[in-house]
Amino acid sequence: MASWSACHWVQLESQQLTPTSAMPVTLPCGKQQSLRSMVFGSQLDIHSGGIDLAFPHHENEIAQSEVFHQCKQWGNYFLHSGHLHVKGDEEKMSKSLKNYITIKDFLQMFSPDVFRLFCMRSSYRSAIDYSDSSMMEAKHLLLGLTSFVEDARAYMKGQLACGPIREDVLWERLTSTKGAVKAALADDFDTPRAVDAILDLVHHGNRQLRAVTKEPGGPRSPTVFGAIVSYIEQFFETVGISLANRQCVSGGGSSAALRSVVDELVRFRLKVRQYALTTPEATREARQQQLQERRPLLEACDALRRDLAAHGISIKDRGGVTSTWELLDPRTKRQKPGS
């Protein structure tokens, strides 16, 4: 794979990168052909590369390989990808043109998953414009997806109280989404349309997950949300994007201890908030007086939430009923996840 995007899609993991990571090495055609024959044999199923390599590079490669292997069709499919451009620049991003951004600099602002989602928002055949605004858009979309998964998990655990769930509507949406995604990927790998179908499913899921201010009395529907979360996570994991719960830290068994401590802290804070906000059977004047007296407690709860956010722990208050928390990526902890 000679294109920047194809090679670095796989390489763009922080533990696999070095500050000197650069463009892939390009070998002369004859040596490339010899290496491919040694590794893949006499036929390839899929061959990819930049659109500028279609002619004469790949035409020459086909001719060489079919003569060498004495076959009528050496490659079954050629996928030619568009170039990565810096927005406003008609030239492709290239080290030789000195209009590129290093992986080291990129990873200081965005995660590899943000870049992958950014790529999926455009057809692989089309040129794609890199800019801070387009990366921020991909970043917010990823935060929204992660937020939905966390909210759905909170609902499944009984931590999030919602009104009655239209389970039949969600099952229908899930089924139609699976069909739409399959059709999109079968249509020349149309990833933008596939992602749009997923985002539409998330939109309808979020509408059902609206928190209520008191515990609902009707039956709960965790199964349908489990199916939706499983499908969405599987889809994105297939392309290397992880939406899985990141509520852990490195260091062996310390992750479980940290989670237990934060769970207890969030529960204690919730009890304080509920006490500060609850004024049973009080007159209007008495209620206002009680709320005024308890304001310092609410301010302390808000301060604790801000302090924990500075350490990458985000607390979400669900009205006065419950609170949930999640660990944020260090590159995104200043951003409030959308829902």
C-alpha positions as CSV (number, residue, x, y, z in Angstrom):
1,M,0.0,0.0,0.0
2,A,1.7,3.1,-1.2
3,S,-0.7,5.8,-0.1
4,W,-0.1,7.7,3.1
5,S,-3.6,7.2,4.4
6,A,-3.6,3.4,3.8
7,C,-0.3,2.8,5.4
8,H,-0.8,5.1,8.4
9,W,-4.4,3.8,9.0
10,V,-2.7,0.8,10.5
11,Q,0.3,2.5,12.0
12,L,-1.5,5.4,13.7
13,E,-1.3,3.9,17.2
14,S,0.6,5.9,19.8
15,Q,2.5,2.9,21.1
16,Q,3.7,2.1,17.6
17,L,4.8,5.6,16.6
18,T,8.1,7.4,17.0
19,P,8.6,11.2,16.6
20,T,10.5,10.5,13.4
21,S,7.7,8.5,11.7
22,A,7.7,9.5,8.1
23,M,6.3,8.5,4.7
24,P,6.6,4.8,3.7
25,V,9.7,3.8,1.8
26,T,9.0,3.4,-2.0
27,L,10.8,0.6,-3.7
28,P,11.6,0.4,-7.5
29,C,8.8,-1.4,-9.4
30,G,10.9,-4.6,-10.1
31,K,11.8,-5.0,-6.4
32,Q,8.2,-4.4,-5.4
33,Q,7.0,-7.1,-7.8
34,S,9.5,-9.6,-6.5
35,L,8.6,-9.0,-2.9
36,R,4.8,-9.2,-3.6
37,S,5.3,-12.5,-5.5
38,M,7.3,-13.9,-2.7
39,V,4.7,-13.0,-0.1
40,F,1.4,-13.2,-1.9
41,G,2.1,-15.7,-4.7
42,S,0.8,-15.4,-8.3
43,Q,-2.4,-13.4,-7.6
44,L,-3.7,-10.6,-5.5
45,D,-7.3,-10.1,-4.4
46,I,-7.1,-6.4,-3.5
47,H,-4.4,-3.8,-4.4
48,S,-4.6,-0.3,-3.1
49,G,-2.7,3.0,-3.7
50,G,-3.1,6.7,-4.4
51,I,-5.1,7.8,-7.4
52,D,-1.9,9.2,-9.0
53,L,-0.5,5.7,-9.2
54,A,-3.3,4.3,-11.4
55,F,-1.4,5.2,-14.6
56,P,1.3,4.5,-15.4
57,H,2.5,2.9,-12.2
58,H,-0.2,0.3,-11.7
59,E,-0.7,-0.4,-15.4
60,N,3.0,-1.2,-15.6
61,E,2.8,-3.3,-12.5
62,I,-0.1,-5.3,-13.9
63,A,1.8,-5.9,-17.2
64,Q,5.0,-7.0,-15.4
65,S,3.1,-9.3,-13.0
66,E,0.9,-11.0,-15.6
67,V,3.9,-11.7,-17.9
68,F,5.9,-13.0,-15.0
69,H,3.2,-15.3,-13.6
70,Q,1.7,-16.1,-17.0
71,C,-1.8,-15.3,-15.9
72,K,-4.7,-13.4,-17.5
73,Q,-5.7,-11.4,-14.3
74,W,-3.1,-10.8,-11.7
75,G,-5.2,-8.4,-9.4
76,N,-8.9,-8.8,-8.8
77,Y,-9.6,-5.3,-7.4
78,F,-7.7,-2.0,-7.4
79,L,-8.7,0.6,-4.9
80,H,-7.4,4.0,-5.7
81,S,-7.6,6.5,-2.8
82,G,-7.8,10.2,-3.0
83,H,-5.1,12.4,-1.6
84,L,-4.9,14.1,1.8
85,H,-4.8,17.9,1.3
86,V,-4.2,20.8,3.7
87,K,-7.4,22.8,3.3
88,G,-7.1,25.6,0.9
89,D,-4.0,24.0,-0.8
90,E,-4.6,22.3,-4.1
91,E,-1.4,20.1,-3.6
92,K,-1.5,16.9,-1.7
93,M,0.0,16.7,1.8
94,S,3.6,15.7,1.1
95,K,6.9,15.7,2.9
96,S,8.7,16.9,-0.2
97,L,6.4,19.9,-0.4
98,K,6.8,20.7,3.3
99,N,3.1,21.1,3.8
100,Y,2.6,18.2,6.1
101,I,1.8,17.7,9.8
102,T,3.9,15.2,11.7
103,I,2.2,12.4,13.6
104,K,3.9,13.6,16.8
105,D,2.2,17.1,16.4
106,F,-1.1,15.5,15.5
107,L,-1.2,13.2,18.5
108,Q,-0.8,16.2,20.8
109,M,-4.1,17.5,19.7
110,F,-6.2,14.5,18.6
111,S,-6.4,10.8,19.1
112,P,-5.8,8.1,16.4
113,D,-9.6,7.3,16.6
114,V,-10.4,10.9,15.7
115,F,-8.3,10.6,12.6
116,R,-10.0,7.3,11.6
117,L,-13.4,8.8,12.0
118,F,-12.3,11.9,10.0
119,C,-11.2,9.6,7.1
120,M,-14.5,7.7,7.2
121,R,-16.5,10.9,6.7
122,S,-15.2,11.0,3.1
123,S,-15.2,8.5,0.2
124,Y,-11.9,6.7,-0.1
125,R,-11.9,7.8,-3.8
126,S,-12.1,11.5,-3.0
127,A,-9.5,14.0,-2.0
128,I,-9.9,14.9,1.7
129,D,-9.2,18.4,3.2
130,Y,-7.4,18.4,6.5
131,S,-8.1,21.4,8.7
132,D,-8.5,22.1,12.4
133,S,-12.2,22.6,11.9
134,S,-12.7,19.3,10.2
135,M,-10.7,17.5,12.9
136,M,-12.8,19.2,15.6
137,E,-16.0,18.1,13.9
138,A,-14.7,14.5,13.9
139,K,-13.7,14.9,17.5
140,H,-17.1,16.1,18.6
141,L,-18.8,13.2,16.7
142,L,-16.6,10.7,18.5
143,L,-17.4,12.3,21.8
144,G,-21.1,12.1,21.0
145,L,-20.8,8.4,20.1
146,T,-18.9,7.7,23.3
147,S,-21.4,9.6,25.3
148,F,-24.3,7.7,23.9
149,V,-22.6,4.3,24.7
150,E,-21.9,5.5,28.3
151,D,-25.5,6.7,28.7
152,A,-26.9,3.4,27.3
153,R,-24.7,1.4,29.7
154,A,-25.8,3.6,32.6
155,Y,-29.4,2.9,31.7
156,M,-28.7,-0.9,31.4
157,K,-27.2,-0.8,34.9
158,G,-30.2,1.1,36.4
159,Q,-28.1,4.2,37.0
160,L,-30.1,6.3,34.5
161,A,-33.8,6.8,35.0
162,C,-35.8,7.5,31.8
163,G,-39.4,7.6,30.8
164,P,-41.1,4.7,29.0
165,I,-38.9,3.3,26.2
166,R,-40.4,2.7,22.8
167,E,-38.7,-0.6,22.5
168,D,-40.5,-1.6,19.3
169,V,-39.3,1.6,17.6
170,L,-35.7,1.0,18.6
171,W,-35.7,-2.6,17.4
172,E,-37.0,-1.5,14.1
173,R,-34.4,1.3,13.9
174,L,-31.6,-1.2,14.7
175,T,-32.8,-3.6,12.0
176,S,-33.1,-0.8,9.3
177,T,-29.7,0.5,10.3
178,K,-28.0,-2.8,9.8
179,G,-29.5,-3.0,6.4
180,A,-28.5,0.5,5.5
181,V,-24.9,0.0,6.7
182,K,-24.6,-3.2,4.7
183,A,-26.0,-1.6,1.6
184,A,-23.6,1.4,2.0
185,L,-20.5,-0.7,2.4
186,A,-21.5,-2.9,-0.6
187,D,-21.8,0.2,-2.7
188,D,-18.1,0.9,-3.3
189,F,-17.4,1.0,0.4
190,D,-19.5,4.1,1.0
191,T,-18.3,4.8,4.6
192,P,-19.9,8.3,4.9
193,R,-23.3,6.8,4.2
194,A,-22.6,4.0,6.7
195,V,-21.5,6.4,9.4
196,D,-24.6,8.6,8.8
197,A,-26.8,5.5,9.3
198,I,-25.1,4.8,12.7
199,L,-25.4,8.4,13.8
200,D,-29.1,8.4,12.9
201,L,-29.5,5.3,15.1
202,V,-27.7,7.1,18.0
203,H,-29.9,10.1,17.5
204,H,-33.0,8.0,18.0
205,G,-31.4,6.2,21.0
206,N,-30.6,9.5,22.7
207,R,-34.2,10.7,22.3
208,Q,-35.3,7.6,24.3
209,L,-32.6,8.1,27.0
210,R,-33.8,11.5,28.2
211,A,-33.5,11.6,32.0
212,V,-36.5,12.2,34.2
213,T,-36.5,13.9,37.6
214,K,-38.1,11.0,39.4
215,E,-37.9,7.2,39.2
216,P,-40.4,5.9,36.5
217,G,-42.8,3.2,37.5
218,G,-43.0,1.3,34.2
219,P,-40.9,-1.7,33.0
220,R,-37.4,-1.1,31.8
221,S,-35.9,-2.1,28.4
222,P,-32.2,-2.8,28.8
223,T,-32.1,-5.6,26.1
224,V,-32.6,-3.3,23.1
225,F,-30.0,-0.9,24.3
226,G,-27.6,-3.8,24.8
227,A,-28.1,-4.9,21.2
228,I,-27.6,-1.3,19.9
229,V,-24.4,-0.7,21.9
230,S,-23.1,-4.1,20.8
231,Y,-23.7,-3.4,17.1
232,I,-22.3,0.1,17.2
233,E,-19.1,-1.0,19.1
234,Q,-18.6,-3.9,16.7
235,F,-19.0,-1.7,13.7
236,F,-16.4,0.8,14.8
237,E,-14.0,-1.8,16.2
238,T,-13.9,-3.3,12.7
239,V,-12.3,-0.1,11.4
240,G,-10.1,0.3,14.5
241,I,-12.2,2.8,16.5
242,S,-12.8,1.8,20.1
243,L,-15.9,3.1,21.9
244,A,-15.4,0.7,24.8
245,N,-15.6,1.8,28.4
246,R,-12.2,3.3,29.3
247,Q,-12.8,3.5,33.0
248,C,-9.4,2.0,33.9
249,V,-5.8,3.0,34.5
250,S,-2.6,1.1,33.9
251,G,-0.9,-0.7,36.7
252,G,-2.4,-4.1,37.2
253,G,-5.1,-4.3,39.9
254,S,-5.1,-0.6,40.6
255,S,-7.8,0.0,37.9
256,A,-10.4,-1.9,40.0
257,A,-9.5,0.0,43.1
258,L,-9.7,3.4,41.3
259,R,-13.1,2.6,39.9
260,S,-14.4,1.5,43.4
261,V,-13.1,4.7,45.0
262,V,-14.6,6.9,42.3
263,D,-17.9,5.0,42.5
264,E,-18.1,5.7,46.3
265,L,-17.2,9.3,45.8
266,V,-19.8,9.9,43.2
267,R,-22.5,8.1,45.3
268,F,-21.6,10.3,48.4
269,R,-21.7,13.4,46.3
270,L,-25.1,12.4,44.9
271,K,-26.5,12.0,48.5
272,V,-25.3,15.5,49.3
273,R,-26.9,16.9,46.2
274,Q,-30.2,15.1,46.9
275,Y,-30.2,16.4,50.5
276,A,-29.5,20.0,49.3
277,L,-32.2,19.8,46.7
278,T,-35.0,18.1,48.7
279,T,-37.4,20.2,50.7
280,P,-40.4,17.9,51.5
281,E,-43.7,19.5,52.6
282,A,-42.3,23.0,53.0
283,T,-44.1,26.2,52.2
284,R,-42.7,28.3,49.3
285,E,-41.0,30.7,51.7
286,A,-39.6,27.9,53.9
287,R,-38.3,26.0,50.8
288,Q,-36.5,29.1,49.5
289,Q,-34.9,29.6,52.9
290,Q,-33.8,25.9,53.0
291,L,-32.3,26.1,49.5
292,Q,-30.5,29.3,50.4
293,E,-29.0,27.7,53.5
294,R,-28.0,24.6,51.5
295,R,-26.4,26.5,48.6
296,P,-22.9,26.0,50.0
297,L,-23.4,22.2,49.7
298,L,-24.4,22.5,46.0
299,E,-21.4,24.8,45.4
300,A,-19.1,22.2,47.0
301,C,-20.6,19.5,44.7
302,D,-20.0,21.7,41.7
303,A,-16.4,22.4,42.8
304,L,-15.7,18.7,43.3
305,R,-17.0,18.0,39.8
306,R,-14.7,20.7,38.3
307,D,-11.7,19.4,40.3
308,L,-12.3,15.8,39.1
309,A,-12.7,17.0,35.5
310,A,-9.3,18.5,35.7
311,H,-8.0,15.0,36.3
312,G,-10.0,13.5,33.4
313,I,-13.0,12.2,35.4
314,S,-16.3,13.5,34.1
315,I,-19.4,13.4,36.4
316,K,-22.9,13.6,34.8
317,D,-25.8,14.6,37.0
318,R,-29.1,13.0,35.9
319,G,-31.5,15.5,37.4
320,G,-31.7,14.8,41.1
321,V,-32.1,11.1,40.7
322,T,-28.6,9.7,40.0
323,S,-25.1,10.6,38.7
324,T,-22.7,8.7,36.5
325,W,-19.0,9.1,35.7
326,E,-16.5,8.3,33.0
327,L,-12.8,8.7,32.3
328,L,-12.0,11.0,29.4
329,D,-9.1,10.8,27.0
330,P,-6.4,13.4,28.1
331,R,-6.7,15.1,24.7
332,T,-10.5,15.6,25.1
333,K,-11.0,16.1,28.8
334,R,-11.6,19.8,28.3
335,Q,-14.5,19.0,26.0
336,K,-17.9,18.2,27.3
337,P,-19.3,15.0,25.6
338,G,-22.4,15.6,23.5
339,S,-25.5,13.5,23.8
